[in-house]
């Protein structure tokens, strides 16, 4: 997903919020925070472009969601409708709140909870598609979803995928992917267990396979440059013993 597409998705959610008849919600105290959220798109868009933190906006959305969810009253249906739209908006913005929690050149842990599948997918794609020279994937199970995360990388980049199993969707998707990414290669090694991603001089480990990202709570562990070098050496050790798949 490109930054432009990301903006368009957030803008779409804000447009949907504007169409909600918030005047029908009993609690007048919620109207002003909601109006502020709707009117904050300009600032959020600028923050996204400049790589600035948007955690304040996301926290405010969380407060409104919580208050609306616990409010009692007759108009439950419009309230739940609004909660759903606010949650969609929060999930879209969530990955960008991690900017200050994690230095991309350093180490750190990032946690994704239940029902954050799109947030995690976007985060992984943003982490991986910044690659310039090479991307190495060590993952026991791969699928078309793995390739979807990689798509968007430069066409001349080196891509190595080391796995031990793939699902029924992968073979066909791989042939199409490989036509565009000539330097992409996949090998099999039955000893693959850990889930490791190396992007240039950075790396991180993932609890679940990339193809299952977001289905369950997920912990990502980012390594600093020194440990990333060790991680790459670890990958190459298994890569040399892998069997090339055409």
C-alpha positions in Angstrom: 0.0 0.0 0.0 1.4 3.4 -1.0 1.3 6.5 1.3 -1.3 8.0 -1.1 -3.5 4.9 -0.8 -3.1 5.1 3.0 -4.2 8.7 3.0 -7.2 7.9 0.8 -8.3 5.1 3.2 -8.1 7.5 6.2 -9.9 10.2 4.3 -12.6 7.7 3.4 -13.2 6.9 7.0 -13.4 10.5 7.9 -15.9 11.1 5.1 -18.0 8.3 6.5 -17.9 9.8 9.9 -19.2 13.1 8.5 -22.2 11.3 7.1 -23.2 9.9 10.5 -26.0 11.8 12.0 -24.3 12.4 15.3 -27.1 14.9 16.3 -29.3 11.8 17.0 -27.0 10.7 19.7 -28.4 11.6 23.1 -25.2 12.7 24.8 -24.4 16.2 23.5 -21.0 16.0 25.3 -19.7 13.7 22.5 -20.5 16.0 19.7 -17.6 18.4 20.1 -14.9 15.7 20.4 -16.3 14.0 17.3 -16.4 17.3 15.4 -12.8 17.9 16.4 -11.7 14.5 15.1 -13.5 15.0 11.8 -11.9 18.4 11.5 -8.4 17.2 12.3 -7.8 15.5 9.0 -5.6 18.4 7.7 -3.2 18.0 10.6 -3.2 14.3 10.4 -2.4 14.4 6.7 0.5 16.7 7.3 1.7 14.5 10.1 1.6 11.4 7.8 3.5 13.2 5.1 6.2 14.5 7.4 6.5 11.3 9.5 5.2 13.0 12.6 3.5 11.4 15.6 -0.3 11.1 15.5 -0.7 9.3 18.9 -2.6 12.2 20.4 -5.3 11.9 17.7 -5.5 8.2 18.1 -5.7 8.4 21.9 -8.6 10.9 21.5 -10.4 8.5 19.2 -9.9 5.8 21.8 -11.5 8.0 24.5 -14.5 8.8 22.4 -15.0 5.1 21.5 -14.8 4.1 25.2 -17.2 6.7 26.3 -19.7 5.9 23.5 -19.5 2.2 24.2 -20.4 2.7 27.9 -23.0 5.4 27.5 -26.6 4.2 28.3 -29.5 5.6 26.4 -32.3 4.7 23.9 -30.3 5.5 20.8 -28.0 2.4 20.8 -28.0 1.7 17.1 -26.6 5.0 15.8 -24.1 5.0 18.7 -22.8 1.5 17.7 -22.7 2.6 14.1 -20.5 5.5 15.0 -18.3 3.3 17.2 -17.6 1.0 14.3 -16.5 3.9 12.1 -14.3 5.4 14.8 -12.6 2.0 15.3 -11.9 1.7 11.6 -10.2 5.1 11.7 -8.2 4.2 14.8 -6.9 1.0 13.2 -5.8 2.9 10.1 -3.8 5.4 12.1 -2.4 3.0 14.7 0.8 1.9 12.9 1.9 5.5 12.8 1.7 5.9 16.6 4.7 3.5 16.8 7.1 6.0 15.3 8.3 7.4 18.6 8.2 4.0 20.4 10.7 2.4 18.0 13.8 3.8 16.3 14.1 2.1 12.9 17.8 1.9 13.4 17.6 0.5 16.9 16.0 -2.4 18.8 12.6 -2.6 20.4 9.4 -4.5 20.8 6.1 -3.7 19.1 2.9 -5.4 20.2 -0.2 -5.8 18.1 -3.4 -7.0 19.9 -6.6 -8.8 18.6 -8.5 -7.2 15.7 -5.5 -5.3 14.4 -5.0 -7.3 11.2 -4.9 -4.3 8.9 -2.8 -2.3 11.2 -0.2 -5.0 11.4 -0.3 -5.7 7.7 0.3 -2.0 7.0 3.1 -1.8 9.6 4.9 -4.9 8.1 4.5 -3.6 4.6 5.9 -0.2 5.6 8.9 -1.8 7.3 9.7 -4.1 4.4 9.0 -2.0 1.3 11.7 0.6 2.3 14.3 -2.0 1.4 16.9 -0.8 -1.2 19.4 -3.6 -1.6 18.0 -6.9 -0.2 15.2 -8.5 1.7 15.6 -11.9 3.4 12.5 -13.8 4.7 12.9 -16.8 6.9 9.5 -18.3 7.5 8.3 -21.9 7.9 5.1 -21.3 6.1 4.4 -19.0 3.1 1.4 -18.1 1.0 0.3 -15.5 -1.5 -0.2 -13.2 1.5 3.6 -13.3 2.0 4.2 -12.0 -1.5 1.5 -9.3 -1.1 3.5 -7.8 1.8 6.7 -7.8 -0.4 5.0 -6.3 -3.4 6.0 -2.6 -3.7 9.7 -3.2 -3.3 12.1 -1.9 -6.1 12.0 -4.4 -9.1 15.8 -4.8 -9.0 16.1 -5.7 -5.3 17.4 -9.1 -4.1 14.7 -11.1 -2.4 15.4 -14.4 -0.7 12.6 -16.5 0.8 13.6 -19.6 2.8 10.7 -21.8 4.0 9.7 -25.4 4.5 6.1 -25.3 3.4 3.7 -23.3 1.2 0.0 -23.4 0.7 -2.0 -24.1 -2.5 -2.1 -20.4 -3.5 1.6 -19.8 -3.5 2.9 -21.6 -6.6 0.8 -19.7 -9.0 1.3 -16.4 -7.2 5.1 -17.0 -7.1 5.4 -17.4 -10.9 3.6 -14.1 -11.4 5.7 -12.4 -8.7 9.0 -13.8 -10.1 8.2 -12.3 -13.6 8.3 -8.9 -12.1 11.0 -9.5 -9.5 13.8 -11.2 -11.5 16.2 -11.3 -8.5 13.7 -13.1 -6.2 14.5 -16.6 -5.3 12.9 -19.2 -3.0 14.4 -22.2 -1.3 13.2 -25.0 1.0 14.9 -26.2 4.1 13.1 -28.6 6.5 14.9 -27.1 9.5 13.3 -23.7 9.2 11.5 -22.8 12.3 12.0 -19.1 13.3 10.4 -16.2 11.6 13.0 -13.6 10.6 12.9 -10.6 8.3 16.1 -8.8 7.2 15.7 -5.5 5.3 19.1 -4.1 4.3 21.0 -3.6 7.6 17.9 -3.9 9.8 16.0 -7.0 10.9 13.2 -8.2 13.2 11.6 -11.4 14.3 7.9 -12.1 14.3 5.8 -14.5 16.4 3.4 -15.7 13.7 4.2 -16.3 10.0 3.8 -13.2 7.8 0.9 -14.9 6.0 -1.0 -15.0 9.4 -0.1 -11.5 10.5 -2.8 -10.0 12.6 -4.9 -13.2 13.1 -3.7 -13.3 16.7 -1.9 -11.0 19.1 1.6 -10.5 17.6 4.9 -9.6 19.1 7.6 -8.1 16.8 11.2 -7.9 18.1 13.5 -5.4 16.2 17.3 -5.8 16.4 19.9 -3.2 16.2 22.5 -3.1 13.4 25.0 -5.3 15.2 22.4 -8.0 16.0 21.0 -7.6 12.5 24.3 -8.6 11.0 24.2 -11.8 13.2 20.7 -12.4 12.0 21.7 -12.1 8.4 24.6 -14.6 8.9 22.1 -17.0 10.6 19.9 -16.7 7.5 22.7 -17.3 5.1 23.7 -20.4 7.0 20.3 -22.0 6.4 20.1 -20.5 2.8 23.2 -22.4 1.7 21.7 -25.7 2.8 18.3 -24.9 1.1 17.0 -26.5 -2.0 16.1 -24.1 -4.8 12.4 -24.1 -5.9 11.7 -23.2 -9.5 
